[in-house]
Amino acid sequence: MLRRILMICIAAGILTDPGGLARASSIKIRFTHQFPETHFVAKEVRHFAGLVEQKSAGKVVLEIFPAAQAYKPAEVIEAVVTGAIEAGMTTNMDWSGIIPAMDVFVVPYLITSYPVIEAALSGEVGKKLFQLMEGKGVKPLLWFFQTRTMVYTSRDKPLKLPEDFRGKKMRGTSKIMNKGVEALGASPVSVSGPEVYMALQHGTIDIGLTDVSAALARHYYEVHKYATVTNDFAVSFVAFMNPKLWNSIPPDGQKAIMDAARETQAKTLKDSEIEKDKSINELKAKGMILHIQTPEEAKAWEKATAPVLDYFLQTAGAPAKELVEIIRKLKAQ
């Protein structure tokens, strides 16, 4: 009987071809992220999964665990590195404790225009950050760009000028973001995305900070009446895989994944702008009073937060200086 089984396997090419096993049955990749299913980035992840399965002819399948069901945002990197889960995504800010240069996107008013963001992620900035990630034990796949449009939510009145932040507690997620919070006059409190609603509801923080689509998907309008809409920094999620698993996938499967990644990254960038406008309108329809930051107010915020760039350049090392120089050249084009 054993001889017969061996002969069948050899005939099928499973034992003689390292990729035979992968072709004989689909490769399942468990993928964790923090977004609720209603968030547009969660929909982009499902789109990516569909493309991977389509382009691999069903040989590679992503099983998605949304809404931090599998791992909390702060746990994702270690889970993927150790192989506890095959793949996942988290913000550039969650990476900044390991790679300080990842905070380049949240330096206030450094990278906020759509053309610059697109050129940065698809060009040298994205490439260099991926190289740094590979050095930390993961295989980067793509950027799921979330937003360049933020909302600062409040209970009693809109936040228009830096003095409106004084004495308030506000969400912070990384050293650079915390420096921005402090520069505006508030005190940063570390709260992950899925936990912000409760923190706002219970008064653990006074000011909610997120992008417009997340404010809608996470129902901020139920606990805060006002929101100031700004374009002061950007947030991108980066998807990555365990490298051992990646190396075990046959070349045609790897190609299918990366082809799907390129298409999805481009789609997500475009969809983020569409979602921004849609979310602003829907937040208004929900009864939230939105204040769109004026150019004069933006100048006041930019002046107040200017020291954050100096701090970033001083503390984030040579890669940070290189990235800022690339971005400045992109802005000058």
Helices and strands as residue ranges (DSSP letters): H 2-12, H 20-24, E 27-32, H 40-55, E 60-65, G 73-75, H 76-82, E 87-91, H 92-95, G 100-106, H 114-122, H 124-134, E 139-147, E 150-154, G 162-165, E 169-172, H 175-183, E 187-190, G 193-195, H 196-202, E 208-211, H 212-217, G 220-222, E 226-230, E 235-241, H 243-248, H 251-285, E 289-292, H 295-305, H 307-315, H 317-332
